[in-house]
Amino acid sequence: KRLDELNALPHLGAARTAMRDLFEIAASDPDTGFERNPFSKQEQRTRELGALLHALGGFNLMSWACNQFEPNDRSNLDRLWDGVGRWRW
């Protein structure tokens, strides 16, 4: 469901791929609750995906992408994306 908006925009195939990869990173973490920190376990890849989203759609696309995740995951992304494009933690 969360990718429906991107699926409606075929020219954003790279953004769909980046989002799929971010969802896979999030899903790979079995932890739940406050301890959850999936993106820190793949920090370099998470930053690369943030940079790709920035290149494709700037801050607005990064913000949209971040908001597709649960609050704790968003906080983790927010911290890791600090300094990618205009993103500031």
Contact map, one row per residue, 1 for C-alpha under 8 A:
11110000000000000000000000000000000000000000000000000000000000000000000000000000000000000
11111000000000000000000000000000000000000000000000000000000000000001000000000000000000000
11111110000000010010000000000000000000000000000000000000000000000000000000000000000000000
11111111000000000000000000000000000000000000000000000000000000000000000000000000000000000
01111111100000000000000000000000000000000000000000000000000000000000000000000000000000000
00111111110110110000000000000000000000000000000000000000000000000000000000000000000000000
00111111110110010000000000000000000000000000000000000000000000000000000000000000000000000
00011111110000000000000000000000000000000000000000000000000000000000000000000000000000000
00001111111110000000000000000000000000000000000000000000000000000000000000000000000000000
00000111111110000000000000000000000000000000000000000000000000000000000000000000000000000
00000000111110000000000000000000000000000000000000000000000000000000000000000000000000000
00000110111111110000000000000000000000000000000000000001000000000000000000000000000000000
00000110111111111000000000000000000000000000000000000000000000000000000000000000000000000
00000000000111111100000000000000000000000000000000000001000000000000000000000000000000000
00000100000111111110000000000000000000000000000000011001000000000000000000000000000000000
00100110000111111111000000000000000000000000000000000000000000000000000000000000000000000
00000000000011111111100000000000000000000000000000000000000000000000000000000000000000000
00000000000001111111110000000000000000000000000010011000000000000000000000000000000000000
00100000000000111111111000000000000000000000000000000000000000001000000000000000000000000
00000000000000011111111100000000000000000000000000000000000000000000000000000000000000000
00000000000000001111111110000000000000000000000010000000000000000000000000000000000000000
00000000000000000111111111000000000000000000010010000000000000000000000000000000000000000
00000000000000000011111111100000000000000000000000000000000000000000000000000000000000000
00000000000000000001111111110000000000000000000000000000000000000000000000000000000000000
00000000000000000000111111111000000001100100000000000000000000000000000000000000000000000
00000000000000000000011111111000000001100000000000000000000000000000000010000000000000000
00000000000000000000001111111100000001000000000000000000000000000000000000000000000000000
00000000000000000000000111111100000001000000000000000000000000000000000000000000000000000
00000000000000000000000011111110000111000000000000000000000000000000000000000000000000000
00000000000000000000000000111111000000000000000000000000000000000000000000000000000000000
00000000000000000000000000001111101110000000000000000000000000000000000000000000000000000
00000000000000000000000000000111111100000000000000000000000000000000000000000000000000000
00000000000000000000000000000011111100000000000000000000000000000000000100000000000000000
00000000000000000000000000000001111100000000000000000000000000000000000100000000000000000
00000000000000000000000000000011111110000000000000000000000000000000000000000000000000000
00000000000000000000000000001011111111000000000000000000000000000000000110000000000000000
00000000000000000000000000001010001111111000000000000000000000000000000110010000000000000
00000000000000000000000011111000000111111100000000000000000000000000000010010000000000000
00000000000000000000000011000000000011111110010000000000000000000000000010011001000000000
00000000000000000000000000000000000011111110010000000000000000000000000000010001000000000
00000000000000000000000000000000000011111110000000000000000000000000000000000000000000000
00000000000000000000000010000000000001111111110000000000000000000000000000000000000000000
00000000000000000000000000000000000000111111111000000000000000000000000000000001000000000
00000000000000000000000000000000000000000111111100000000000000000000000000000000000000000
00000000000000000000000000000000000000000111111110000000000000000000000000000000000000000
00000000000000000000010000000000000000110111111111000000000000000000000000001001100000000
00000000000000000000000000000000000000000011111111100000000000000000000000000001100100000
00000000000000000000000000000000000000000001111111110000000000000000000000000000000000000
00000000000000000100110000000000000000000000111111111000000000000000000000000000000000000
00000000000000000000000000000000000000000000011111111100000001000000000000000000100100000
00000000000000000000000000000000000000000000001111111110000000000000000000000000000110000
00000000000000100100000000000000000000000000000111111111000000000000000000000000000000000
00000000000000100100000000000000000000000000000011111111110011000000000000000000000000000
00000000000000000000000000000000000000000000000001111111111011000000000000000000000110000
00000000000000000000000000000000000000000000000000111111110000000000000000000000000000000
00000000000101100000000000000000000000000000000000011111110010000000000000000000000000000
00000000000000000000000000000000000000000000000000001111111111000000000000000000000000000
00000000000000000000000000000000000000000000000000001111111111000000000000000000000011000
00000000000000000000000000000000000000000000000000000100111111100000000000000000000011100
00000000000000000000000000000000000000000000000000000000111111110000000000000000000000000
00000000000000000000000000000000000000000000000000001101111111111000000000000000000000000
00000000000000000000000000000000000000000000000001001100111111111100000000000000000000000
00000000000000000000000000000000000000000000000000000000001111111110000000000000000000000
00000000000000000000000000000000000000000000000000000000000111111111000000000000000000000
00000000000000000010000000000000000000000000000000000000000011111111100000000000000000000
00000000000000000000000000000000000000000000000000000000000001111111100001001100000000000
00000000000000000000000000000000000000000000000000000000000000111111110001000000000000000
01000000000000000000000000000000000000000000000000000000000000011111110000000000000000000
00000000000000000000000000000000000000000000000000000000000000001111111011000000000000000
00000000000000000000000000000000000000000000000000000000000000000011111111000000000000000
00000000000000000000000000000000000000000000000000000000000000000000111111100000000000000
00000000000000000000000000000000110110000000000000000000000000000000011111110000000000000
00000000000000000000000001000000000111100000000000000000000000000000111111111000000000000
00000000000000000000000000000000000000000000000000000000000000000110111111111100000000000
00000000000000000000000000000000000000000000000000000000000000000000001111111110000000000
00000000000000000000000000000000000011110000000000000000000000000000000111111111000000000
00000000000000000000000000000000000000100000010000000000000000000100000011111111100000000
00000000000000000000000000000000000000000000000000000000000000000100000001111111110000111
00000000000000000000000000000000000000000000000000000000000000000000000000111111110000001
00000000000000000000000000000000000000110010011000000000000000000000000000011111110000000
00000000000000000000000000000000000000000000011001000000000000000000000000001111111100111
00000000000000000000000000000000000000000000000000000000000000000000000000000111111100111
00000000000000000000000000000000000000000000000000000000000000000000000000000000111111110
00000000000000000000000000000000000000000000001001100100000000000000000000000000111111110
00000000000000000000000000000000000000000000000000100100011000000000000000000000001111100
00000000000000000000000000000000000000000000000000000000011000000000000000000000001111110
00000000000000000000000000000000000000000000000000000000001000000000000000000100111111111
00000000000000000000000000000000000000000000000000000000000000000000000000000100111101111
00000000000000000000000000000000000000000000000000000000000000000000000000000110110000111
